[in-house]
Amino acid sequence: MSVMREELHHLVDRLPEEKVAPLLRLVRDQLDERPVVRDLPFIGMLEAEPDFAERSEEILCSEDNHSL
């Protein structure tokens, strides 16, 4: 493995988890490969404050911005 690849591996391993998805998209774009679509069922539970429904759009927008 080249020195540059080793450095890239090391740097990626140091990234916080929320920064990995955008970097992964960037690398996949460079490879011109179609992303693998995983058809997994969504199962979840939620406990929230009473105003959660009123704030849902705000919360979703906030979460979308974290993944960029």
C-alpha positions as CSV (number, residue, x, y, z in Angstrom):
1,M,0.0,0.0,0.0
2,S,1.3,3.4,-0.9
3,V,2.2,6.0,1.7
4,M,-0.7,8.3,0.6
5,R,-3.2,5.4,0.9
6,E,-1.9,4.6,4.4
7,E,-2.2,8.3,5.4
8,L,-5.7,8.4,4.0
9,H,-6.7,5.4,6.0
10,H,-5.2,6.9,9.2
11,L,-7.0,10.2,8.6
12,V,-10.4,8.6,7.9
13,D,-10.0,6.5,11.1
14,R,-9.6,9.7,13.1
15,L,-12.8,11.4,11.7
16,P,-15.8,11.7,13.9
17,E,-18.6,9.4,12.8
18,E,-20.8,12.3,11.5
19,K,-18.1,13.3,9.0
20,V,-17.8,9.9,7.5
21,A,-21.0,9.8,5.3
22,P,-20.1,13.0,3.3
23,L,-16.6,11.7,2.7
24,L,-17.9,8.3,1.6
25,R,-20.2,10.0,-0.9
26,L,-17.3,12.0,-2.2
27,V,-15.1,8.9,-2.7
28,R,-18.0,7.0,-4.3
29,D,-18.5,9.9,-6.7
30,Q,-14.9,9.7,-7.7
31,L,-15.3,6.0,-8.6
32,D,-18.4,6.5,-10.7
33,E,-20.0,3.5,-9.2
34,R,-23.7,3.3,-8.4
35,P,-24.3,3.2,-4.6
36,V,-25.4,0.0,-3.1
37,V,-29.0,0.2,-2.0
38,R,-29.8,-1.8,1.1
39,D,-33.5,-2.6,1.5
40,L,-33.6,-2.9,5.3
41,P,-36.8,-2.6,7.3
42,F,-37.1,0.4,9.6
43,I,-37.8,-0.5,13.2
44,G,-37.7,2.1,15.9
45,M,-39.1,3.4,19.1
46,L,-39.4,7.0,20.1
47,E,-39.9,8.8,23.4
48,A,-40.2,12.5,23.2
49,E,-41.4,15.7,24.9
50,P,-45.0,16.8,24.3
51,D,-44.0,19.5,21.8
52,F,-42.1,16.9,19.6
53,A,-44.8,16.8,16.9
54,E,-44.8,20.6,16.6
55,R,-41.0,20.7,16.4
56,S,-40.6,17.7,14.1
57,E,-39.8,19.7,10.9
58,E,-37.2,21.8,12.8
59,I,-35.6,18.7,14.2
60,L,-35.5,16.9,10.9
61,C,-33.9,19.9,9.2
62,S,-31.3,20.0,11.9
63,E,-30.5,16.3,11.5
64,D,-30.2,16.6,7.7
65,N,-27.6,19.4,8.1
66,H,-25.5,17.2,10.4
67,S,-25.1,14.6,7.7
68,L,-23.6,17.1,5.2
